[in-house]
Amino acid sequence: MKRVIAVVLAWLAAGAAPAATPQGPTPQSVEATVQAAIARYRLPGIAVGVIEDGHITFAKGYGETVHGSGDPVTEDTLFKIASNSKAMTAALLARLVQQGKLAWDDPVVKHLPAFAMHDPWVTAHMTVSDLLVHNSGLPEGGGDLMLWPEPNLFTRDDIVRGLRHIQPAYGFRAGYAYDNLLYVVVGQVAAAAGGASYEALLRREVFEPLGLSGCRVGEFALKDAGSVAQPHGRDGDRIVRTRGDADIVPAIASAPAGGIRCTLRDMLAWANVWLAPTPAQLAWLGPAQRAELWKARTPMPISRLKREWDNTHYYAYAYGFRLADADGEWTVSHTGTLGGMYSMMLLLPDRRSGFVFMINGDGGRARTVLGTALLKLFTAPASSKGVAGYAEDLERPAAPAATAVAKPALPDIAARVPVAPGALRDWLGVWRDPWFGEVRLCPVGDAVEWRSAKSPKMHGRVGRLDGRYLLVWDDEAVDENAWLAFSRDGGRKQLHMAKLNPDGDFSSDYEDLAFAWERGCD
């Protein structure tokens, strides 16, 4: 009997014992993973940090702020964090809610009477909460041409006024489509409720109390910022600096959506505000508002690779954060993408652990692969495919080779023929889109130039290619070249545009524009 009882007790003890949690990464395994990503993707610079159980166990910069300069990336190098800014904007709003200056379910028009969406019913019923969760009905990236390329002349008030002219792509609160404009509206709501500019509020309510002394928002002088990473792209096989900063970095309308810059040191401190808050940080933002920020609000689609790699069953957007399960563990994360800059912050709250990295190069695939490989160091080190394995998966077609449908090659823009003004005589003039504003399609010497009034970088020459009109931008800061199509509706002249690359960045959705002819060239 004693033997039976002992066996039963042992069985009960084994059954009651929690599943073993994989050990966290070692500095050596992080180093090897990062070095593999740098080599695979030829990254000009990257800063990487790891937190385990609330302690920073790895923080290191690699490469250069400008390729070939010899200026090293360090923990104190300033990077654009792009859409990782959204979590900071959401936290600012949570502070104002905690202070009683607004409520999540306030109608937006309570704070911004000029706010309007395309549908008056949506205008009346859209709440502050709705602004943060990508379920408004706006098309993916709708209106982003008012934000990028930067800098431009669109103000936040222009954006608030322009929203009413953007056609919805689906029903209000009926789905998910990532947008940036409504985070700009969030910044205006914060300013109205907080009685100061978004930039001043963010410094006062977020940066200063949390000691994020290296983070920047708004205008600053480059010489005063210390080490600053510059974005890079590719010219064939060459790594080239692109969209470099001017001596005075201007304030930008997009700041609440994606315009904050921080160092690795700051981003690790920011991550620990959520993973291992101090008593002072819990007073800064209490449990009630922390819980509000991390509630699942809008279901998000789960990619095939996310299911295969992470065994993910749910994926949802919260207030400025994304929530998902990965290998049976809860993750809170976000990424950032902005013209030659990529970032990622991923937290494992139940472990009080996570990681942050920022890249200053052509790093879209690198971010996906490195993020997955670093996550596996925490959740499933024994089954990780490593950088090489995940990179190969990402490059492999989704369908078997026998059934995969090859995408047609993009036209070679070098084969275009310049268009003389006489060939476009009937279409020259000043055109206007309800939210993007005025553009000029006018002669410049023997060529025809397209030029935006409010987005100065958007100018280019019109050519003819494959029987269609093609607009090729003069400035490298404009991502996607565009087809032009002219038509008449009765006596009304119309101009529509489409990306040369149908799979190009959604922030360049020229398809949302509808120009009407106003007058001839001055």
JOGIVEN-V690905 format. One record per residue. N is the residue number from 1. RES is the residue in one small letter. SS is DSSP state (a for helix, b for strand, c for the rest). PHI is phi in radians with two decimals (999 if undefined). Layout:
N:RES:SS:PHI ; N:RES:SS:PHI
This chain:
1:m:c:999 ; 2:k:a:-1.04 ; 3:r:a:-1.17 ; 4:v:a:-1.12 ; 5:i:a:-1.06 ; 6:a:a:-1.10 ; 7:v:a:-1.13 ; 8:v:a:-1.10 ; 9:l:a:-1.10 ; 10:a:a:-1.12 ; 11:w:a:-1.11 ; 12:l:a:-1.09 ; 13:a:a:-1.10 ; 14:a:a:-1.14 ; 15:g:a:-1.20 ; 16:a:a:-1.44 ; 17:a:c:-1.21 ; 18:p:c:-1.15 ; 19:a:c:-1.07 ; 20:a:c:-1.12 ; 21:t:c:-1.56 ; 22:p:c:-0.97 ; 23:q:c:-1.14 ; 24:g:c:-1.30 ; 25:p:c:-1.22 ; 26:t:c:-1.63 ; 27:p:a:-0.96 ; 28:q:a:-1.18 ; 29:s:a:-1.25 ; 30:v:a:-1.14 ; 31:e:a:-1.01 ; 32:a:a:-1.12 ; 33:t:a:-1.16 ; 34:v:a:-1.15 ; 35:q:a:-1.07 ; 36:a:a:-1.14 ; 37:a:a:-1.18 ; 38:i:a:-1.04 ; 39:a:a:-1.19 ; 40:r:a:-1.15 ; 41:y:a:-1.92 ; 42:r:c:0.86 ; 43:l:c:-1.37 ; 44:p:c:-1.20 ; 45:g:b:-2.83 ; 46:i:b:-2.76 ; 47:a:b:-2.12 ; 48:v:b:-2.31 ; 49:g:b:-2.42 ; 50:v:b:-2.27 ; 51:i:b:-2.08 ; 52:e:b:-2.26 ; 53:d:c:0.87 ; 54:g:c:1.44 ; 55:h:b:-2.03 ; 56:i:b:-1.31 ; 57:t:b:-1.91 ; 58:f:b:-2.72 ; 59:a:b:-2.73 ; 60:k:b:-2.76 ; 61:g:b:-1.82 ; 62:y:b:-2.32 ; 63:g:b:1.31 ; 64:e:b:-2.24 ; 65:t:c:-1.18 ; 66:v:c:-2.29 ; 67:h:c:-0.98 ; 68:g:c:1.50 ; 69:s:c:-1.47 ; 70:g:c:1.42 ; 71:d:c:-1.45 ; 72:p:b:-1.37 ; 73:v:c:-1.35 ; 74:t:c:-2.26 ; 75:e:c:-1.09 ; 76:d:c:-1.86 ; 77:t:c:-1.37 ; 78:l:b:-1.46 ; 79:f:b:-2.12 ; 80:k:b:-1.25 ; 81:i:c:-1.63 ; 82:a:a:0.93 ; 83:s:a:-1.26 ; 84:n:a:-1.14 ; 85:s:a:-1.10 ; 86:k:a:-1.06 ; 87:a:a:-1.14 ; 88:m:a:-1.19 ; 89:t:a:-1.12 ; 90:a:a:-1.11 ; 91:a:a:-1.14 ; 92:l:a:-1.03 ; 93:l:a:-1.11 ; 94:a:a:-1.06 ; 95:r:a:-1.06 ; 96:l:a:-1.20 ; 97:v:a:-1.14 ; 98:q:a:-1.05 ; 99:q:c:-1.45 ; 100:g:c:1.38 ; 101:k:c:-1.52 ; 102:l:c:-2.80 ; 103:a:c:-2.23 ; 104:w:c:-1.05 ; 105:d:c:-1.66 ; 106:d:c:-1.09 ; 107:p:b:-1.08 ; 108:v:a:-1.02 ; 109:v:a:-1.15 ; 110:k:a:-1.08 ; 111:h:a:-1.75 ; 112:l:c:-2.25 ; 113:p:c:-1.03 ; 114:a:c:-1.43 ; 115:f:c:-1.17 ; 116:a:c:-2.73 ; 117:m:c:-1.70 ; 118:h:c:-1.10 ; 119:d:c:-1.76 ; 120:p:a:-1.03 ; 121:w:a:-1.13 ; 122:v:a:-1.10 ; 123:t:a:-0.95 ; 124:a:a:-1.21 ; 125:h:a:-1.83 ; 126:m:c:-1.24 ; 127:t:b:-1.78 ; 128:v:c:-0.99 ; 129:s:a:-0.99 ; 130:d:a:-1.05 ; 131:l:a:-1.14 ; 132:l:a:-1.76 ; 133:v:c:-2.15 ; 134:h:c:1.07 ; 135:n:c:-2.24 ; 136:s:c:-1.35 ; 137:g:c:1.76 ; 138:l:b:-1.08 ; 139:p:c:-1.14 ; 140:e:c:-0.97 ; 141:g:c:1.17 ; 142:g:c:-0.96 ; 143:g:c:1.37 ; 144:d:a:-1.08 ; 145:l:a:-1.16 ; 146:m:a:-1.44 ; 147:l:c:-1.84 ; 148:w:c:-2.29 ; 149:p:c:-1.25 ; 150:e:c:-1.94 ; 151:p:c:-1.34 ; 152:n:c:-2.46 ; 153:l:c:-1.80 ; 154:f:c:-1.26 ; 155:t:c:-1.72 ; 156:r:a:-1.13 ; 157:d:a:-1.14 ; 158:d:a:-1.03 ; 159:i:a:-1.17 ; 160:v:a:-1.03 ; 161:r:a:-1.27 ; 162:g:a:-1.33 ; 163:l:a:-0.96 ; 164:r:a:-1.13 ; 165:h:a:-1.69 ; 166:i:c:-1.58 ; 167:q:c:-1.18 ; 168:p:b:-1.20 ; 169:a:c:-1.80 ; 170:y:c:-2.82 ; 171:g:c:-1.26 ; 172:f:c:-1.01 ; 173:r:c:1.07 ; 174:a:c:-1.88 ; 175:g:c:3.10 ; 176:y:c:-2.13 ; 177:a:c:-2.64 ; 178:y:c:-1.13 ; 179:d:c:-2.34 ; 180:n:c:-2.00 ; 181:l:a:-1.03 ; 182:l:a:-1.25 ; 183:y:a:-1.26 ; 184:v:a:-1.15 ; 185:v:a:-1.10 ; 186:v:a:-0.96 ; 187:g:a:-1.06 ; 188:q:a:-1.23 ; 189:v:a:-1.09 ; 190:a:a:-1.05 ; 191:a:a:-1.09 ; 192:a:a:-1.17 ; 193:a:a:-1.36 ; 194:g:a:-1.61 ; 195:g:c:1.31 ; 196:a:c:-2.72 ; 197:s:c:-1.15 ; 198:y:a:-0.96 ; 199:e:a:-1.08 ; 200:a:a:-1.13 ; 201:l:a:-1.13 ; 202:l:a:-1.10 ; 203:r:a:-1.12 ; 204:r:a:-1.27 ; 205:e:a:-1.67 ; 206:v:a:-2.14 ; 207:f:a:-1.07 ; 208:e:a:-1.16 ; 209:p:a:-1.16 ; 210:l:a:-1.69 ; 211:g:c:1.24 ; 212:l:c:-1.51 ; 213:s:c:-1.22 ; 214:g:c:-1.57 ; 215:c:c:-1.24 ; 216:r:b:-2.26 ; 217:v:c:-2.56 ; 218:g:c:1.47 ; 219:e:c:-1.23 ; 220:f:b:-2.72 ; 221:a:b:-1.51 ; 222:l:a:-1.02 ; 223:k:a:-1.16 ; 224:d:a:-1.62 ; 225:a:c:-1.71 ; 226:g:c:1.29 ; 227:s:c:-1.33 ; 228:v:b:-2.28 ; 229:a:c:-1.25 ; 230:q:c:-1.87 ; 231:p:c:-1.24 ; 232:h:b:-2.37 ; 233:g:b:-2.31 ; 234:r:b:-2.14 ; 235:d:b:-2.08 ; 236:g:c:1.14 ; 237:d:c:-1.67 ; 238:r:b:-1.56 ; 239:i:b:-1.57 ; 240:v:b:-2.27 ; 241:r:b:-1.19 ; 242:t:c:-2.52 ; 243:r:c:0.95 ; 244:g:c:-1.15 ; 245:d:c:-1.30 ; 246:a:c:-1.38 ; 247:d:c:-1.05 ; 248:i:b:-1.92 ; 249:v:b:-1.38 ; 250:p:c:-1.40 ; 251:a:c:-1.20 ; 252:i:c:-2.26 ; 253:a:c:-1.10 ; 254:s:c:-1.37 ; 255:a:a:-0.89 ; 256:p:a:-1.13 ; 257:a:a:-1.61 ; 258:g:a:-3.01 ; 259:g:c:-1.98 ; 260:i:c:-1.61 ; 261:r:b:-2.11 ; 262:c:b:-2.54 ; 263:t:c:-1.60 ; 264:l:a:-1.07 ; 265:r:a:-1.02 ; 266:d:a:-1.17 ; 267:m:a:-1.17 ; 268:l:a:-1.21 ; 269:a:a:-1.11 ; 270:w:a:-1.07 ; 271:a:a:-1.06 ; 272:n:a:-1.27 ; 273:v:a:-1.02 ; 274:w:a:-1.69 ; 275:l:a:-1.51 ; 276:a:c:-2.49 ; 277:p:c:-1.14 ; 278:t:c:-1.38 ; 279:p:a:-0.95 ; 280:a:a:-1.13 ; 281:q:a:-1.27 ; 282:l:a:-1.22 ; 283:a:a:-1.30 ; 284:w:a:-1.04 ; 285:l:c:-2.50 ; 286:g:c:-1.38 ; 287:p:a:-1.00 ; 288:a:a:-1.10 ; 289:q:a:-1.34 ; 290:r:a:-1.07 ; 291:a:a:-1.13 ; 292:e:a:-1.08 ; 293:l:a:-1.12 ; 294:w:c:-1.89 ; 295:k:c:-1.47 ; 296:a:c:-1.15 ; 297:r:c:-2.00 ; 298:t:b:-2.24 ; 299:p:b:-1.07 ; 300:m:c:-2.04 ; 301:p:c:-1.17 ; 302:i:c:-1.84 ; 303:s:c:-1.23 ; 304:r:a:-1.00 ; 305:l:a:-1.20 ; 306:k:a:-1.13 ; 307:r:a:-1.17 ; 308:e:a:-1.22 ; 309:w:a:-1.31 ; 310:d:a:-1.94 ; 311:n:c:0.92 ; 312:t:c:-1.37 ; 313:h:c:-1.95 ; 314:y:c:-2.42 ; 315:y:b:-2.64 ; 316:a:b:-2.60 ; 317:y:b:-1.67 ; 318:a:c:-1.92 ; 319:y:c:-1.60 ; 320:g:c:1.37 ; 321:f:c:-2.32 ; 322:r:b:-1.90 ; 323:l:b:-2.03 ; 324:a:b:-2.77 ; 325:d:b:-1.77 ; 326:a:b:-2.47 ; 327:d:c:0.92 ; 328:g:c:1.41 ; 329:e:b:-2.05 ; 330:w:b:-1.44 ; 331:t:b:-2.17 ; 332:v:b:-2.23 ; 333:s:b:-2.68 ; 334:h:b:-2.84 ; 335:t:b:-2.19 ; 336:g:b:-2.47 ; 337:t:b:-2.40 ; 338:l:c:-2.78 ; 339:g:c:0.74 ; 340:g:c:1.53 ; 341:m:c:-2.33 ; 342:y:b:-2.34 ; 343:s:b:-2.49 ; 344:m:b:-2.69 ; 345:m:b:-2.23 ; 346:l:b:-2.25 ; 347:l:b:-2.02 ; 348:l:b:-2.01 ; 349:p:a:-1.04 ; 350:d:a:-1.17 ; 351:r:a:-1.71 ; 352:r:c:0.99 ; 353:s:b:-2.37 ; 354:g:b:2.91 ; 355:f:b:-2.66 ; 356:v:b:-2.42 ; 357:f:b:-2.59 ; 358:m:b:-2.40 ; 359:i:b:-2.10 ; 360:n:c:-1.96 ; 361:g:c:-2.63 ; 362:d:c:-1.28 ; 363:g:c:-2.17 ; 364:g:a:-1.07 ; 365:r:a:-1.19 ; 366:a:a:-1.04 ; 367:r:a:-1.09 ; 368:t:a:-1.06 ; 369:v:a:-1.23 ; 370:l:a:-1.14 ; 371:g:a:-1.03 ; 372:t:a:-1.20 ; 373:a:a:-1.12 ; 374:l:a:-1.20 ; 375:l:a:-1.02 ; 376:k:a:-1.14 ; 377:l:a:-1.06 ; 378:f:a:-1.55 ; 379:t:a:-1.65 ; 380:a:c:-2.70 ; 381:p:a:-1.08 ; 382:a:a:-1.21 ; 383:s:a:-1.88 ; 384:s:c:-1.14 ; 385:k:c:-1.47 ; 386:g:a:1.25 ; 387:v:a:-1.00 ; 388:a:a:-1.08 ; 389:g:a:-1.16 ; 390:y:a:-1.20 ; 391:a:a:-1.11 ; 392:e:a:-1.15 ; 393:d:a:-1.03 ; 394:l:a:-1.16 ; 395:e:a:-1.48 ; 396:r:c:-1.39 ; 397:p:c:-1.03 ; 398:a:c:-1.17 ; 399:a:c:-1.72 ; 400:p:c:-0.98 ; 401:a:c:-0.98 ; 402:a:c:-1.19 ; 403:t:c:-1.93 ; 404:a:c:-1.15 ; 405:v:c:-1.70 ; 406:a:c:-1.23 ; 407:k:c:-1.39 ; 408:p:c:-1.10 ; 409:a:c:-1.15 ; 410:l:c:-1.25 ; 411:p:c:-1.06 ; 412:d:c:-1.45 ; 413:i:a:-1.17 ; 414:a:a:-1.16 ; 415:a:a:-1.52 ; 416:r:c:-1.21 ; 417:v:b:-1.96 ; 418:p:b:-1.03 ; 419:v:c:-1.77 ; 420:a:c:-1.45 ; 421:p:a:-0.93 ; 422:g:a:-1.08 ; 423:a:a:-1.23 ; 424:l:a:-2.03 ; 425:r:a:-0.91 ; 426:d:a:-1.28 ; 427:w:a:-2.05 ; 428:l:c:-1.21 ; 429:g:b:2.52 ; 430:v:b:-1.76 ; 431:w:b:-2.06 ; 432:r:b:-2.43 ; 433:d:b:-1.82 ; 434:p:c:-1.00 ; 435:w:c:-1.92 ; 436:f:c:-1.45 ; 437:g:b:1.58 ; 438:e:b:-1.56 ; 439:v:b:-2.31 ; 440:r:b:-1.97 ; 441:l:b:-2.02 ; 442:c:b:-2.44 ; 443:p:b:-1.14 ; 444:v:b:-2.34 ; 445:g:c:1.12 ; 446:d:c:-1.62 ; 447:a:b:-2.03 ; 448:v:b:-2.05 ; 449:e:b:-1.91 ; 450:w:b:-1.79 ; 451:r:b:-2.47 ; 452:s:b:-1.51 ; 453:a:c:-1.30 ; 454:k:c:-1.85 ; 455:s:c:-2.15 ; 456:p:c:-1.01 ; 457:k:c:-1.29 ; 458:m:c:-1.56 ; 459:h:b:-2.52 ; 460:g:b:-2.92 ; 461:r:b:-1.82 ; 462:v:b:-1.59 ; 463:g:b:-2.22 ; 464:r:b:-2.10 ; 465:l:b:-2.58 ; 466:d:c:0.92 ; 467:g:c:1.35 ; 468:r:b:-2.24 ; 469:y:b:-1.52 ; 470:l:b:-2.16 ; 471:l:b:-1.81 ; 472:v:b:-1.92 ; 473:w:b:-1.28 ; 474:d:c:-1.40 ; 475:d:c:-1.79 ; 476:e:c:-1.12 ; 477:a:c:-1.27 ; 478:v:c:-1.66 ; 479:d:c:-1.27 ; 480:e:c:-2.02 ; 481:n:c:-1.26 ; 482:a:b:-2.43 ; 483:w:b:-1.39 ; 484:l:b:-2.04 ; 485:a:b:-2.34 ; 486:f:b:-1.83 ; 487:s:b:-2.73 ; 488:r:b:-2.22 ; 489:d:b:-2.02 ; 490:g:c:1.17 ; 491:g:c:-1.62 ; 492:r:b:-1.63 ; 493:k:b:-1.41 ; 494:q:b:-2.25 ; 495:l:b:-2.30 ; 496:h:b:-2.13 ; 497:m:b:-2.32 ; 498:a:b:-2.66 ; 499:k:b:-1.13 ; 500:l:c:-1.03 ; 501:n:c:-1.72 ; 502:p:c:-1.03 ; 503:d:c:-1.67 ; 504:g:c:-1.19 ; 505:d:c:-0.91 ; 506:f:a:-1.15 ; 507:s:a:-1.25 ; 508:s:a:-1.90 ; 509:d:c:-1.41 ; 510:y:a:-1.09 ; 511:e:a:-1.09 ; 512:d:a:-1.42 ; 513:l:c:-1.56 ; 514:a:c:-2.48 ; 515:f:b:-1.56 ; 516:a:b:-2.02 ; 517:w:b:-1.25 ; 518:e:b:-1.90 ; 519:r:b:-2.87 ; 520:g:c:-1.28 ; 521:c:c:-1.16 ; 522:d:c:-1.22
